[in-house]
Amino acid sequence: MGKPTGFIEFTRELPSKRAPQERIKDYNEFVEKYSDQKLKEQSGRCMNCGVPFCHNGCPLGNIIPEFNDAVYNSNWEEAYELLSVTNNFPEFTGRICPAPCESACVLGINQPAIAIEEIEKHIIEIAFEKGFVQPKNPNIRTGKKIAVIGSGPAGLAVAAQLNYAGHSITVHERDDAPGGLLRYGIPDFKLEKWVIDRRVKLLEQEGIVFKCNSHVGMNINIDDLIHDNNAIVIAAGSTIPRDLNIPGRELEGVYFAMDFLKQQNKRVSNKEVKDNPILATGQDVVVIGGGDTGSDCVGTSNRQGARSVTQLELMPKPPDSRNDLMPWPSYPMTLKTTSSHEEGANREWAVLTKRFVGEAGKLTGIEIVNIIWKAATIDKPAKFEEVEGTTRILPCQKVFLAMGFLHPQHKGFISDLDLELDQKGNVKANEINYATSMQKVFTAGDARRGQSLVVWAISEGRECARKVDEYLMGYSSLESKDKSYIINI
């Protein structure tokens, strides 16, 4: 361990941020860097636990105590090698991961957890600055060809790993640039798009081919891909949003969150927005859904100059800290105040939306009511009841539906292949080898497991790649999550 008494001497300290009133004037990232001394102190807080629960908390199994020690001792190349053994894209997870590793940090039992996510981001950015991140071209090519459908984090991870194994990879992306929701779902103030471009350029240098505007099942025939490749990997994500079919849903002014966010990401990238513009400028905005996508709508609305922003959540307000129902080291469902909330938003919990109100076909407000949740019992699920006398109308001209995603888009290649689906509408796959109901077709990420985290998408992509490699070659030398800690630096 870097400093045996570090966890006693130093407390958790995150990098400073630009002030909310300043950062809402642009779409740039606003989290500053640690000074060299602060980075040393924060990595020195790691206790090198006998049983590092942070490994278990991280879906990728990142080798956290070891890279913290390397950071403390300024062994940057070693820190990068340790991190890149398990994580293909730490520049993504270091910015947008909710850090379940920190929730499992042993120090977090009675002190603030290690700032693992920030340390991870610093490792990869320093590695790029120092030139440690170079293309990793395979020594030989196997002659096997694989098509990956989707270029989000799962698709990129699948492609990277299978390319390292020597296979020839073509990634098909239906949008005009790779990245999936990293590019057109997550705002630039959380993840600037040069970060994606930098990684894609590296993957291209390693031999991966990206075909954009390649919408498999629409302008690309899936049968041709099946015929021309030794394997297909579906990593198309969970893209069908959950709707709210209540009276007034047809009114102009009610939109899915991703339609709003994608347009703004295109504007920031100086790309043409062909659809009717969705803008919050000078308007009262209501965001329905209390998760990260809803928070992104809040931050984007504030940057567009909304008059007011209100975020509604159906569930009760979470507690400020752990309770008996979420003991350490489980991921705690506690109150989360994001950077977007810091910039300004009204937040209401335990609220049901009854109907959208409008005039002349345009939204003017929403009718809501407070609810009380009744706890689940052995034979009855949890349910809610409306609170009498709390029905009211919130004036608004824009509503963004940010209530999560149901499943991948079925229309197109999934229907064409007649793939078996699970009860939730995801592509059903063998839990062990990621194989679908059709021979040589595999799936990973949100298309298989449902809406989840970027870190889980990368993990799924890596594990799926190993199984595809085994399918093609009879064995695989790619790292397994369960054995990734057995390394030689």
N, C-alpha and C positions, 0 to 999 in steps of 0.2 A: 504494500500500500504506500501511496505517495507520502502521506504525513499522518502518523499514528494518532496524533492529537488534533487533526484538522477539524473533525466534526465537533470538537469541544470549542476550538478557538474561533471558528467562523460559522456564521449562520447563512442560510440560503439567501442569495441576492441575485436577482435577474438583471439583465442589461437594461439600461434606460431606454425610454421611448420618446419620440417626438411628441410634443403636447397635442392633445386631441384637437384643439382649435386650429392648429397648424397643419396636422396631417390630413384633415378632411379636405384640404385644398387641392390634394393631388391623389394619385393612385399608386404611389411608390411605397415600398416596404419602409417601415418606420422604427423597427427595433434596431438599436445600435449594437455595436460589438463590445464585448468585454475588453478591458485593458489586459495586458499580459499578466499583471499581478492579480487581478480579479479572477481571471481564468484559472490561474494556478491555485488560488484559494478555493474556488468552487470545486475543482477536481480533487483537491486535497481533503475535502469533506468526506469522500468515499471511504467506508470503513473496511473494505475488502472482507466482507462477511464470510464466515465459514460456509453458510448456505446463502448464496446471493439470490434472493427471491426476485430481484430485478430481471434475471435471466428468464424466469418463468412468466413474469408480467409482460415481457416483450414478445409479441407474436413471431418475431424474427430470431429470437434467442441471442440478441446482441451480447457481445462479450464485454460487459460494462465495467466491472472493477478493473480489468486489465487495461482497457483503453483510458480510464481515468488516471491510472498510475502513469501511463505513458505521457499523458497530457501534463500531469504535475511535473514530470521530469523533462518536459520539452522534447520528448522523443516523438516528433511529429510523424515521421515516416512509419514508425511502429504503430502509432495510434491509428493512422489511416489504414494500414494493413489489417489491424485487428477489426476495425469497423467494417471494412469492405468485404471481409470473409463472409459476413452474414447479411449485409445490407447493400443491395446494388445502388440504391439512390438515397443516401443519407441527406443530400441537399433538399430532398422533398420532405422526408420524415422530420428532419431537424427544424422545419418551418411549420408544418401543418398537422403533425401527429398529436393526439391528445395525451400522449406519454403514459400509457398504462404501466410502463416500467417504473415510473416515479411513484405510482400508487402502490407498487409492490416493494418499494425501497424499504429496507429494514430500519434505516434511520427515521423513516416517516412514521414509525410507531409513536414516537414521542417528541419528534422535532420535524421541522420542514425537510422534505425529501431533497436528495441531491438534484441539482438542475441538469439532469441527464440530457434532455432534449437540446438545450442550448449548447452544452459541451459537444454534443454530436454535430450540430451545425458548424461550430467553430472548427472541429477537426477537418471536416470535408472542405470548408472554404480555405483553410490554411493549406490543405493538401493541394488544392487547385493552384493557389498562389505560388507554392513552392515547386510546382511541376511534377508532383508525385503521381497525379492522375493522368495516365497515358493509355492509349488504346491497347486492349489485351486481345491480340489476334491469335486464333488457334494455330497450333503447329501443323496440323493436317486437317483436311476436309474429308468427311465421311462419304460424301456423295448423296447424302439424304437431304431431301427438301421438305421444309415445313412452312405452312402458312399460318400466321397468327392473325386472328380477326379482332381488332381493337388495339389501340395504342395507349390506353390508360396505364396506371402503375402495374396492374397484373400482366397486361400484354407486353409491356416493356421488360418486365422481369423475366417472363417466359422467353422472350426473344434473346435477351442478353445471356441467360444461362445456356440455352440450347446452342447459341452461337459459340460460346466458350467450349462446348462439347464437340465442335467441329461441323455441325450441321449448317446448311444454307437456309437462311431465314428471310421470309418476306412478310412484312407487317402491313395489313390492310386497314386503313383508317378512313371512315366515311366523311370526316370533316376535312378542312383544307390544310390542316397542320397536325402533327402528332401531339399526343398528350391526354386525350380524353377529357375527363372532368378536371384534370390538373390545369388544362389550358382554358377550357370554356366553362368551367363551373366555379373554380376557386378564384376570387378576385386578386388582382395584381398587388393590392396592398398586403396580402398575405403571402403571395408567391408570384414574384415578377417572372414574366415569361422567358426572359433571357436565360433563366436557370434551367428551364426545360430545353431550350434550344441548344445550350451548351452540352447537355447530356445526349441529346439526339445526335448532334454532330459527332460526338465520341462513338456512339453506337454505329453510326454510318461508317466511320473510319475502321471499325472492327469488322465490317462486312455485312451488316444488316441492311436490307433494302426496305425503305418505307414507300408505300404507295398511298397517297392521299386522294381525297375525293373518290375513294374506292369503296363504294357501298355494297358490300356482299349481299346478294339476294335481291338487289335492285339493278345496279349497273354492272355488277360482277356476278357471273353465274357460279353458284356454289358447286355444281357438278363438275365444272372445269377445275376448280381448286381441288376437289376430291381426286380427280383423275391425275392432276399434275404434281401432287405432293404425296409424300410418304406418311404425313400426319397433318392434322388440322387442330389448332387450339382455339377455342372460343373464349375470348376475354373481352366481350363486348359490353360488360358492365350491366348494372340495373338501371334502366333508363326510362321506364314508364312511371310517371309520377302519380302519387295518390291524389285523387281529385276530391272535391267537396261538392257533391250534387245536392244542393239545397236551392230553394227558390231564389231566382235572380242570378244564377250562375252564368247565364248568357250575357249579362250586362257588359258593356265595354268598360274596362278598368279592372277586371278580374283576370289575373294571369298566373301561370305557373312560375315559380321562382327561377327555374333554370332558363326560361325564355328571357327573363329580365337580366339575369347575370351574364348570360352568353352575349347578349347584345352589347353590354357595357365592356366586356372583355375584348370584343371585336373593336370597339371604338378606341380603347386604350392602345390596341395594336395597330391603329390606323387602317383597319379593314372595313370594307363596305358592309353596312347593315341593310340588307335587302327587304326585311320585313318592316311592317309599320313600327315606328320607334316607340319603345316603352320607356318613359322617363318619369321620374318622381319630382322633378323640379317644380318648386312652388306649390306642392300638393300635400294633402294629409294622407299618409301611408299607413296601412295596417298589414302586418306580416303575420300570417297564421302558421304557427309551428315554432317551437322553442329550441330547435337544434341548431347545428352549425350553419346549415343552409339558410335558415331564418336569420341568424346573426349576420351572415354575409349580405343578405338583403338590407338589413339595418345599416351596415357600414356603407353600402353602395348608395342607398337612398340619401344618407347624410351628405355624401360627396356630391350627389347630384343637386343638392340644395332643397331637399324636402322641407315643407313647412313644419310638419310634425311626423314622428314615427312611433307607432305603437306595435308591440309584439305580443301576440296572444298564445297561450299554451293551454291545452285541454287538461293536462295533469296538474296536480297540486304543486305548490312551490316546494322545491327540494330543501332539505335541511342544509345548514351552513357547514356542518361537519359530519363525520361518520357517526352512525348509530349501530345498534345491535343487529340490524338487518343487513349491514354492509361492513363486516369486520375486515381488518387488515388480513391478508394482502389483496382482497378483492377490489375490483375497480369501483370506487364509490360514486353513487349517483347523487352528488351534492350540488349545491347551487353554483353555477358557472357564470361568471361575469366576464364576457369577452372584451377584447379591445374595441369592438364595435359598440358594445353597450356603454363603454366609457365615453364614447363620443356623443352619446345622447339618444335615449329611447325610453318610452314608457313601457313597462312590462306588466302584464296581468296574467295570473295563473288561475287554473280551475275555471275556465271560461268556455262556454259553448257558443258557437256561431249558429244562429237560427236561420237567417236569410240575408241576402244582399238586397239593398234598397237602391232604387234608381229613378231617374226621370229622363224621358225621351231616349231610352235605351242606354243611358250612361250611369255609371255608379255614382251614388251620392253618400252612401253610408252602409253600415252593416248593423244588424240587430243581434245583440249578444245577451247572454244571461249567465249569472254565476251558478256554479254547480258544487255539490258536495259529493265526494266519493265514499262509497260504502265498501269496506274491505272484503276481499274474497274469503269464502269459507271452503270447507272440504268439498261441498257439493254445488257451490255457486261461485261463478267468476265475479270479480270486482265490477261494480256498476256505479253510476252516478244518478243524482237527483237534482232537478233544477231548484234554485233557491227562490221562493216566492217573493215578488216585489223587486227583483234585481234586473228585470229586462230593461234594456236601454238601447239606444242607437248611437253608434260612434260615427261622426261625419268622416268621410274619406272619399278620395277620388281614385285611389289605387289600392288594390289588395293583391298581395303576393302569397300564393299557396306554397308553403315550404313544409309539407307534412311527410316527407320521405318518399321512397320509391317502392314500387310493388315487385317488379321483376324485369328481366330483359325484354326487349321488343321481340315479339313472336313472329310478327309479319315479316316475311323475307326468308332468310336461310334456315332459321330454326323450324319454321313451318315446312319449308321445302324438304328438309331432311327428315321431317316427322320425328324429331327427337323427343324422347320421353321427358316429361316435366315432373317436378315434385309438387307437393300440395300447394305451395305458394306461387307456382308458376315459374320457378327457376329451372335451368337446365339440370336435369337429374344426372348425377355422376357417381361412380363408385367412390366410396369414402377413402379407399386405400390408394387407387391408382388414377383417379380423376378421369376415368374413361366414361364416355357417354354410352347411350344405347346403340350407337352406330360405330362399327369398327373403324379404327384409326382416327376417330374424332374425340378430342378431349376438351375439358373446360376448366376454367379457374377464375378466381376473383368473385366479384359481385354477381356475375352471370350464374355462378354455381351456388354461392353461399347466401346470396341476397345482399342488400345494402349493408355496407360495413365500412371499415376504416382503410385508409391508404396503406397503413402498415400491414394490415391483414391481406390486402390485395397483393402486395409485394411478396409476402410469405407464401400465399397460395401459388403465385406465379413461379416461384422458385421450386416449390415442392412438385408442382405439376410438371415442370421442365424435367426434373429428375425422373419422373415416371415415364414421360414420353421418351427420354433417352434410353431407359431400360427397355421399353417396348421396341424401339428401333434396333438396339445394339445387343440386347440380352443382359446388359449390366450398365452401370453408370458410375463415373468418377466425380460427378457433381456433388457439392456439399449437401448433406442432409441436415435439417434443423437439429435433429437429435445428436449429431456428431460434429457440429460445426465448431465446437470448442476445442476439438483435438487438432491443433494447428502447430506449425513450426514457423516462427518468424525469423 
